[in-house]
Amino acid sequence: ARLPHDLTNKTLPEAARVIREDEPVPLSSIDKVLHGDVETIVSKALEKEVDRRYASASDLAADIRHYLANEPIAARPASTLYQVRKFSRRNRALVSAVAVIFIALSGALVQMTWARNRALEAERLAAERLVQVGAEANKTAAINQFLNDMLASADPEKQGRDVRVADVLDRAAERLDERLGEQPEVEASLQHTIGTVYVGLGLYEAAEGFLRSAHNTRTAYRGGDDADTLASRMSLAAVLRELNQWTEAEQLIQQTLETRRATLGLDHKDTLSAMNALADVLQKVGNVAEAVTLWRQTLEVQRRVLAPDDRELLVTMNNLAQQLKQLGKPEEAEALLRDALAFQIRASGEEHPDTLVSMSNLAVSLNAQGEYDEAEQLLRTVIEVRRRVLGDHPSLFTSVNNLARLLRDQGKLSEAEPFAREALAGWRRTLGEDNRLTLIGLNNVASLTLDLERPEDAEPLFREVLEIAGRSLPKGHWMGSIFQRNLAKCLVALARFEEAEPLMLESYEVLNRRLGPTHDHTTKTLDNVIQLYEGWRRPDDADLWREKAGGEDDARK
């Protein structure tokens, strides 16, 4: 606080003279914010001539109330002529005494105004906090009630001691809307949580409904750019990726990425997570080159801003490595995967789900390089842990399928077959007939049957794969071309070359265009074209395609 006059070290008579003769310091010279009505009110209160001052304290208080209510005040700034006249006409004794009184009064009123404003602001903040506390209390009570209902539904006398988590969750979630229909944001929070648990159980179709409802509710009540809305949007997109609904998933991720880039910046962890997810969708729809470029960009930033054992960084390393292996760069892929696995073990231990993912991916990469012993040891470890910890879960059957592929690549066909069939049955049971992984499992069983020299048994399996792919995958998707190529291989084994030729050539054309000439699937299909013409005894055509293969090998290097 600062007085209108500097009375420091002055005697009472000197102080009275200063107050009587000297003009007070204008408020605006102390703080420009006080320019205008506030300065005018205080100046009027400090006037040395009685008829220029407020007639009473109540008049002064009235002007202060007008100011606080944004209403016109009664006081008006003194004119220049008046100030000059006032300077030359002073009644020292009377004015000094009155000035002291009004200085004290105005100072008190200013303090009262400041205190009043602080009190009003505190009251406003307290009211807002009270609303927040009430909302959080309601949310906590609703969540506690839901958990109580969920635990109460797990009655061993009715369902037995081995009741499944999914069954308990289903029963507890049945009446969620009835209990929380009047608390939509609380309901959305629980829906998001339930959907996330279903994802962890591998029940993606059940998860989709809850996550979609949570996203829609949060969008309606909090807006599309709210952090919780974006979290639900990304979780929904992740489920849609598992359900082959890649177009919608890509749209949701693009929306999230644009918002996070604008509000959080490129270096934020959530922005990088959205970039990683977008690259995954791009890869699944066949935009492999674009996906690899985006993964490299993401990894570059993550290595700069995240800890080396951060989960998102390790996920990116794994994803990029998988594609580098497919693009004929197994050494670079292996280096990434070994680094990711080492960091993951240090961060989370050997049996953490993320560690098992890194371990499984490294095994697949080693298998591609012919390092079968280490790859098999890793895969059998992953299978043992997942079978013990997860039970009937899609990720278990991914490991089983990878082991079947490893044994098949080593020529251990009879040993591989039961693992391939277990993976197919498990995916069918947990994911349904039309899921992408189920298609892969059926294709692998058909291919193994063909390797076992039973092409007549393999053909109906390949045709079943194509039929399911035709209704469950987007039109023209590159995976359908792989299934078509494998049917053509089966027809070659049955010496039905004329029927096989158009299927094989069309498959190569699509894979070359969508995945690129150096992609593993493209080069394998090129080899199959050569084998087609060799088996058909058309050596000139085989040589033409062999020359093409040689040129692409040079490009690969």
Stockholm file with secondary structure:
# STOCKHOLM 1.0

chainA/1-557         ARLPHDLTNKTLPEAARVIREDEPVPLSSIDKVLHGDVETIVSKALEKEVDRRYASASDLAADIRHYLANEPIAARPASTLYQVRKFSRRNRALVSAVAVIFIALSGALVQMTWARNRALEAERLAAERLVQVGAEANKTAAINQFLNDMLASADPEKQGRDVRVADVLDRAAERLDERLGEQPEVEASLQHTIGTVYVGLGLYEAAEGFLRSAHNTRTAYRGGDDADTLASRMSLAAVLRELNQWTEAEQLIQQTLETRRATLGLDHKDTLSAMNALADVLQKVGNVAEAVTLWRQTLEVQRRVLAPDDRELLVTMNNLAQQLKQLGKPEEAEALLRDALAFQIRASGEEHPDTLVSMSNLAVSLNAQGEYDEAEQLLRTVIEVRRRVLGDHPSLFTSVNNLARLLRDQGKLSEAEPFAREALAGWRRTLGEDNRLTLIGLNNVASLTLDLERPEDAEPLFREVLEIAGRSLPKGHWMGSIFQRNLAKCLVALARFEEAEPLMLESYEVLNRRLGPTHDHTTKTLDNVIQLYEGWRRPDDADLWREKAGGEDDARK
#=GR chainA/1-557 SS CCCSSCCTTCCHHHHHHHHHHSCCCCHHHHCGGGTTHHHHHHHHHTCSSGGGSCSSHHHHHHHHHHHHTTCCCSCCCCCHHHHHHHHHCCCHHHHHHHHHHHHHHHHHHHHHHHHHHHHHHHHHHHHHHHHHHHHHHHHHHHHHHHHHHHHHHCCHHHHCTTCCHHHHHHHHHTTHHHHHTTCHHHHHHHHHHHHHHHHHTTCHHHHHHHHHHHHHHHHHHHCTTSHHHHHHHHHHHHHHHHTTCHHHHHHHHHHHHHHHHHHTCTTSHHHHHHHHHHHHHHHHTTCHHHHHHHHHHHHHHHHHHSCTTCHHHHHHHHHHHHHHHHTTCHHHHHHHHHHHHHHHHHHHCTTSHHHHHHHHHHHHHHHHTTCHHHHHHHHHHHHHHHHHHTCSCHHHHHHHHHHHHHHHHTTCHHHHHHHHHHHHHHHHHHHCTTSHHHHHHHHHHHHHHHHTTCHHHHHHHHHHHHHHHHHHSCTTCHHHHHHHHHHHHHHHHTTCHHHHHHHHHHHHHHHHHHTCTTSHHHHHHHHHHHHHHHHTTCHHHHHHHHHHHHHHHHHHC
#=GC SS_cons         CCCSSCCTTCCHHHHHHHHHHSCCCCHHHHCGGGTTHHHHHHHHHTCSSGGGSCSSHHHHHHHHHHHHTTCCCSCCCCCHHHHHHHHHCCCHHHHHHHHHHHHHHHHHHHHHHHHHHHHHHHHHHHHHHHHHHHHHHHHHHHHHHHHHHHHHHCCHHHHCTTCCHHHHHHHHHTTHHHHHTTCHHHHHHHHHHHHHHHHHTTCHHHHHHHHHHHHHHHHHHHCTTSHHHHHHHHHHHHHHHHTTCHHHHHHHHHHHHHHHHHHTCTTSHHHHHHHHHHHHHHHHTTCHHHHHHHHHHHHHHHHHHSCTTCHHHHHHHHHHHHHHHHTTCHHHHHHHHHHHHHHHHHHHCTTSHHHHHHHHHHHHHHHHTTCHHHHHHHHHHHHHHHHHHTCSCHHHHHHHHHHHHHHHHTTCHHHHHHHHHHHHHHHHHHHCTTSHHHHHHHHHHHHHHHHTTCHHHHHHHHHHHHHHHHHHSCTTCHHHHHHHHHHHHHHHHTTCHHHHHHHHHHHHHHHHHHTCTTSHHHHHHHHHHHHHHHHTTCHHHHHHHHHHHHHHHHHHC
//
